[in-house]
Amino acid sequence: MNVSGIDEPPSKRRRFFADSSDGHLDEPHTEFPVSKSAQDHDNENLPVFSDAPSSPFPARTQLTLPHPSPGPVPGSDPSPREDGTNQTGFDREMFESFVGTSVPSNIMAVLEEHCGNDMNRAVNMYFDGTWKKLKRKALGSRPPATIAASSARAEQTPASASSSRAQTSGLYTIPESRYIGAFGVEGWTTRSGFNLLKHGDRVRIERQKIQVPKPSFGKPGPRVSAAAAKRVDVIVRFTDLAGREIGRLAKETANWVSALMDQKVCKFEGTCVYAPERLRTNDTVFLQLRCSLLRTAFLSRGFEASDNRAAGRFEEAETSEERDLRLRQVALVRLFQEINLFPTRGNAAAAKSQREGLLHAAEMAENKEAEKTKAQSLDNSAAPSSSEENEEGQELEQDQLDALYKKAQSFDFGTPEAEPADTFAFSLRPYQKQALHWMMAKEKDVKDQDREVSMHPLWEEYAWPTKDHDDKPLPEYPDQPVFYVNPYSGELSLEFPRQEQHCLGGILADEMGLGKTIQMLSLIHTHRSDVALEARRAAKPVSTVNQLPRLPIVHGRDGTIDAPCTTLVIAPMSLLAQWQSEVENASHEGTLRTMVYYGTEKNVDLPTICCEANAANAPDVIITSYGVVLSEFTQIASGNGNRGGTRGIFSVNFFRVIMDEAHHIKNRQSKTARACYEIAARHRWVLTGTPIVNRLEDIFSLVRFLRVEPWNNFSYWRTFITVPFESKDYMRALDVVQTVLEPLVMRRTKDMKTPDGTPLVALPPKTVEIVDIELSKEERDVYDYIFKRAKRAFFANVEAGTVMKAFTSIFAQILRLRQSCCHPLLVRNQEVVAEEEEAGALADAAAGLADDMDLQSLIERFTAATDDGADANVFGAHVLSQIRDEALNECPICAEEPMINQTVTGCWHSACKNCILEYIRHQTDKHELPRCWQCRQVINSRDLFEVVRYDDDPDVPTLSQGPRITLQRIGIGSSSAKVVALINHLRELRRENPTIKSVVFSQFTSFLSLIEPALARANIHFLRLDGTMAQKARAAVLNEFRESKKFTVLLLSLKAGGVGLNLTSAKRVYMMDPWWSFAVEAQAIDRVHRMGQEDEVKIYRFIVKNSVEQRMLKVQDRKKFIATSLGMMSDEEKKLQRIEDIKELLS
Amino acid sequence: MALPKRIVKETERLMAEPVPGISAVPHEDNLRYFDVEIHGPSSSPYEGGVFKLELFLPDDYPMAPPKIRFLTKIFHPNVDKLGRICLDVLKNNWSPALQIRTILLSIQALLGAPNPDDPLAADVAKSWKEDEQAAIATAKAWTQQYAVPKAA
């Protein structure tokens, strides 16, 4: 569409129409009686009677009102009602003479309000008494803005609404209405007759009267109820000048025209373009509507972040005010579409498609609202658990995420640096100093001078038309060439809408390993509150005044007590100890007091020790966990909600709060997130390496915690980000997100390079290797069995159409399938397993064999027997010692040298383990007995023993004959293929490097338990950390691991160890099983490969060949299947997506 | 598919330490395919002859035995007209511990000690049993005719 509008159809030409009384001067239809022009106002044109003659809005600027050139503005000198006179518009004297009695001025006002200058109607209304119904509503619903308008106009001075947004201060220069365009509409008649309407006749456009207004005095937003009533009927009538209804506008148009009229945004004036000479009811007539924006439109107080807190801790439903706004928004967008008005400046690409998008968005919002309300009622009643709940919003595709990150990462290397305070013990890298500078600036709210004042992303600039639709010039207001529209909210403004930010904090989203903690600590050191500085200057440990800390008296809002010296750090439980030690390491002795607020140490009175009176002794840093926050929050919520009554976190208004690993609260509906939102603090910071885990809502939660206006209102967020995103308007949604984030986020990545080309952080290289695991036959049998069962169940469900219902059980089967890749025992009945083991042991006892035999003792046994002179035993002893010696020989089957996992048969012949197994399989497949390749004895597959040499174990003394050797039975009783592979890797590693440390991750703690005995048997020192351990035990484990000087393995559950931990003392990572999204694994890997790591890190991922694990890697690649949201499916579509993924897994 | 280490090693060793009277050379375009020459053992009807064979290592080698046959016409009770060889280690008695070298040695030994009791070529075996001298003469004649390299 051509924006210039040159080729617009004539019916939509812009018209000059400053207001009605000017209009007649230019009006081509001269038969239009001039004298009527005075009456030709609707109520909006009239001065509105102010109930409060002294305006609450002070006159501010001294600019004078420019009068429109063609003529005086009618009603420019209105008098307040109290004067009893009213020279224009509704003629009170005339009215009184009509009704023949004196009418109280308040009734008069009501009539005027509703009839405009339609004297006929007013008289009717007066006599039939309908005004009484209208009266109270009209008075009550009068928006304060309108009052402001009238008083402002009355005083001929600019008025400025006392709003935080200054946009309304430009109001002084706009006449009460200003022409913006014209468009053609259809109407249908409601009466019949001749010559009721002919070409060129003017018609009045009126709203249906509201039938059931509810009186509602004194409450904020009384308009709401009226609006609710209005929403039900949208009928817009057109009447002839005598006030007779001729017809109505087509519903399609009336829908939005009514909203604009109801909300006093526009006024419309019609001209008949075509009407049949003889009108019959329901005939179609064509009208042209001239539209003028009303002054009141610019006054309207729009979306005043009517915020979350009002709704308390519960999710806000859309208020009726918000609904009004939406109607208005849609109507405005439609109007601009109709009159072909395009923004002269905006943020989006194609204005046209954008409008469609907006209309669509509004529609979606409406539908969604219904759903949401339902969900909410459920939500509130069924007190949601703190963990994963249904999350809204679509997941981001990887490329979208990339695009977003890329935008958010435009880090300027020219950013100034700041030096940390001298109490800070570390030295910072340049990029960290830049972050410090940025954070200080954010906290002190220093406006970045370099930053250009940018238009608020949601607003668009429009030029006032200079010509009307007949190409007649319109009066110009030189200082008022443009106006601004927020097409998202329907707000209008004359003043440039600036993007502002009032958040004294932000998001530090550096990638893992760039030292977020250190940067934060430098901030804690460098920016302290004045009170803290003062207290420090006083320096005396306990001043006389403070010897007895008085009851704190400084109260913040909500009855919290200011803690001006204290920074609260919230971190996952596993990181508490690490935070504490880092705080201590980063600070010079005694410059920072820390306190861990957790468990029994929680037994303190925070308000007392943190209050200003105790500033000299208050802790500088309090470290606590999300769990503590949640439990204290739950306490308060279940109590009376009085913060002051408790002595915990919520009773204090901290100087600063820092949320580490903030993706913990990515679900805004989780209780933990809600709890965190409620923490009171002056400065709010969020640390996370992954601000978005998989959906845009993830950021919302952070923004909400940061209290960034107006984005912390979910409806706002949803309307401007979620909805466009879900309606596939990705670019717009992401653009907006970027604009929101840009001032809030600092994010650097490890692979970023400084301008001179050196990497930001030189980390040693890391290599990731996928180790293919071949399942043993027994394992494969178990796997196949489970696989077939899962597949059958799944496709049976698909066929029966019950996939959704059976989702949980299907998912459980997938889980078992994955477990069976790790170890068949994980999926087997433990009792059965025990019985089998017992039976096996009995058989061995009979054969004189054991699962684990020390070769040396075997030889000795045979040698001892030799003394009795048995040749066979001499041979036996010889063979056994040969086994020991042969280990370095080449395998007779594959020619590997030395043999890989030397294994001996019952006849004591050696080969690689895999060669023997493959040979046995080969023979069995041919239905032949496997015979020994050397002596042709039949091989009993039960009697295969792996030769385990302890040449890698520094703790085992080497015997004279060589290293200690044992024989371990293969197959029954042995570990799984994965465990064996792990042990082999570790032992190989120990042989090469006897002091190296490794980390082994698995998502199944039960699997870790199965790995333990294997490690013990291989005499490998190991430690274990999982979610069941208490905080203290964790700290002890981490400490021992860090300090250990020998070959050590740390067994970690992916969930407990995936985040935050610093394990740079390890150099190898073993991932025992793949997770649904590689991001989670990558995080785990980054525990080791992070700042502080000095050596190359090698990562081995154990993946079972031809299994569900291999397919999971594919799913990982696509990054569609995200497990975090698997527990609860909120919406069918998402479930379907997962079904597809499962289908792929089972294919 | 990469060549298994075992085949590589065997080939290398066949080249580095050849067995007297036996040569096996892999094809350049197919390293599993060998051109084999076996010299007839002395004091056997095949003395002086150089017998060409082809040897192929199947995919499942060494789990399965190599496939081998004579290309040179030979009069031998355990070799049929197509050159196929009747030898237990090439069939049921194969063991993965056996190698190309050992197999070729077995074949060479078979030339020195024909076994008409376990024949593959029934007619040859019959003549061998009925008139060993005549059979040996025929074998010698065939050797002269087909297996003795013509002077260049």
Interface residues (C-beta under 8 A of the other chain):
Chain A: E890 P892 I893 C894 A895 E896 C915 E918 Y919 H922 Q923 R931 C932 W933 Q934 R936
Chain B: P4 K5 R6 K9 E10 D60 P62 M63 A64 N93 S95 P96 A97 L98
